Amino acid sequence: MPAALDDYIPLSSPVMDSHAPQSSRRFKVDTWRSLMEVHEAVLRGIERELADRHDMSVSEFDTLVNIPRVGVRLRELTDLIVLSQSALSRLVDRLARRGLVERDMVLGDSRAVQLRLTDEGRKVTKAAARTNAAVVERMFADRLSSSELEVLHSVFARLRQELRVEQGDDQRWSR
């Protein structure tokens, strides 16, 4: 089989090829694919529990947890959330209708909007954050030994820092 075809990993590949050498492209792609599948499974669990317990989407949760106590301009929030500014604006409208956020005008800038959590928004966000953490523990962290978790933490912290520097994107990665 030509090397290019041998390196191809179908998206439906259910199991890593345990016989592939660790230095091979196939092993590297299998490892990446496994990481994506674990992420997808845990994210589905988070989505399900946020919806069931808090009537909230992951995008709504992500938005709420990225609004600091002192508030944030909508434009700055757009840099932290993986949504377009118009999609984020519509999402913020829904959160405002639910009484979770308030929009304030910024003095001296008629186009700017400052967002802040309401008391109810802080309460709901805190409860949703506990749900998120419980799902991550149950579906991910509790399935690893403490040494495995420590290795993953170290590896991902290093990779995140390298990518942050390489991409010059400190703010998006600062969570």
LUMMIKE-463313 format. One line per 10 residues: for each residue y, x, z of C-alpha. Coordinates in steps of 0.02 Angstrom, whole numbers, plus 50000, padded with zeros to 5 digits. Example, Ala and Ser with C-alpha at 12.3 -4.5 7.8 and 13.67 -1.06 7.14 Angstrom:
BEGIN
49775 50615 50390 ~ 49947 50684 50357
***
This chain:
BEGIN
50000 50000 50000 ~ 50173 50071 49957 ~ 50274 50127 50107 ~ 50412 50000 50074 ~ 50288 49855 50081 ~ 50200 49929 50232 ~ 50365 49930 50325 ~ 50396 49746 50292 ~ 50368 49636 50443 ~ 50355 49451 50403
50460 49339 50515 ~ 50303 49247 50565 ~ 50220 49405 50631 ~ 50145 49338 50792 ~ 50091 49499 50876 ~ 50146 49678 50877 ~ 50033 49797 50781 ~ 49963 49896 50927 ~ 49888 50022 50806 ~ 50053 50071 50726
50116 50242 50782 ~ 50266 50229 50898 ~ 50371 50331 50778 ~ 50335 50217 50631 ~ 50460 50095 50561 ~ 50331 49957 50583 ~ 50318 49989 50770 ~ 50508 49994 50788 ~ 50530 49831 50693 ~ 50386 49750 50790
50471 49801 50952 ~ 50637 49728 50894 ~ 50551 49569 50837 ~ 50467 49549 51007 ~ 50636 49569 51092 ~ 50711 49434 50980 ~ 50566 49315 51013 ~ 50578 49339 51201 ~ 50766 49310 51192 ~ 50740 49152 51089
50611 49083 51210 ~ 50719 49116 51364 ~ 50872 49046 51276 ~ 50777 48886 51234 ~ 50731 48871 51419 ~ 50913 48895 51468 ~ 50969 48768 51338 ~ 50843 48640 51399 ~ 50885 48659 51584 ~ 51074 48663 51558
51060 48503 51456 ~ 50943 48418 51580 ~ 51031 48469 51741 ~ 51213 48482 51688 ~ 51229 48389 51522 ~ 51293 48553 51450 ~ 51258 48660 51297 ~ 51240 48849 51304 ~ 51405 48864 51207 ~ 51492 48756 51337
51417 48860 51478 ~ 51465 49023 51391 ~ 51643 48958 51372 ~ 51658 48901 51553 ~ 51591 49064 51628 ~ 51715 49163 51524 ~ 51868 49074 51592 ~ 51931 49178 51740 ~ 52004 49096 51894 ~ 52181 49139 51838
52149 49062 51667 ~ 52144 49135 51492 ~ 52234 49108 51328 ~ 52129 49017 51200 ~ 52152 49162 51078 ~ 52084 49286 51208 ~ 51936 49172 51242 ~ 51897 49169 51056 ~ 51869 49358 51068 ~ 51736 49330 51203
51642 49182 51131 ~ 51537 49186 50973 ~ 51624 49036 50894 ~ 51766 49020 50770 ~ 51935 48977 50844 ~ 51925 48800 50773 ~ 51749 48771 50841 ~ 51802 48839 51011 ~ 51955 48727 51009 ~ 51846 48573 50979
51726 48629 51117 ~ 51873 48652 51237 ~ 51932 48476 51190 ~ 51762 48408 51244 ~ 51768 48507 51407 ~ 51944 48442 51440 ~ 51888 48262 51411 ~ 51751 48291 51541 ~ 51882 48354 51663 ~ 51812 48531 51669
51960 48626 51594 ~ 52146 48600 51577 ~ 52260 48662 51439 ~ 52432 48725 51485 ~ 52571 48777 51368 ~ 52628 48957 51381 ~ 52814 48977 51413 ~ 52898 49070 51273 ~ 52755 49046 51149 ~ 52744 48870 51080
52580 48905 50989 ~ 52487 48982 51136 ~ 52377 48881 51253 ~ 52320 48939 51425 ~ 52153 48871 51485 ~ 52097 48857 51664 ~ 51951 48778 51751 ~ 51983 48623 51854 ~ 51907 48610 52028 ~ 51767 48507 51950
51749 48638 51813 ~ 51726 48776 51942 ~ 51597 48671 52035 ~ 51498 48630 51877 ~ 51509 48810 51813 ~ 51444 48878 51978 ~ 51296 48758 51976 ~ 51259 48795 51793 ~ 51267 48982 51828 ~ 51134 48960 51963
51026 48864 51838 ~ 51050 49000 51707 ~ 51001 49136 51832 ~ 50848 49038 51890 ~ 50785 49019 51711 ~ 50814 49203 51673 ~ 50718 49251 51830 ~ 50575 49131 51799 ~ 50553 49159 51612 ~ 50597 49344 51604
50630 49451 51758 ~ 50490 49383 51869 ~ 50364 49425 51732 ~ 50408 49610 51742 ~ 50367 49737 51875 ~ 50517 49811 51965 ~ 50491 49975 51871 ~ 50485 49885 51702 ~ 50643 49790 51745 ~ 50728 49951 51799
50680 50038 51636 ~ 50742 49892 51531 ~ 50904 49885 51629 ~ 50933 50070 51604 ~ 50889 50066 51418 ~ 50995 49913 51379 ~ 51144 49976 51481 ~ 51139 50138 51381 ~ 51120 50050 51214 ~ 51258 49927 51256
51376 50070 51301 ~ 51333 50167 51143 ~ 51360 50015 51033 ~ 51521 49972 51125 ~ 51591 50144 51088 ~ 51521 50149 50911 ~ 51594 49979 50866 ~ 51755 49999 50964 ~ 51727 49824 51035 ~ 51750 49847 51222
51809 49671 51263 ~ 51665 49572 51186 ~ 51538 49683 51274 ~ 51621 49689 51444 ~ 51523 49546 51524
***
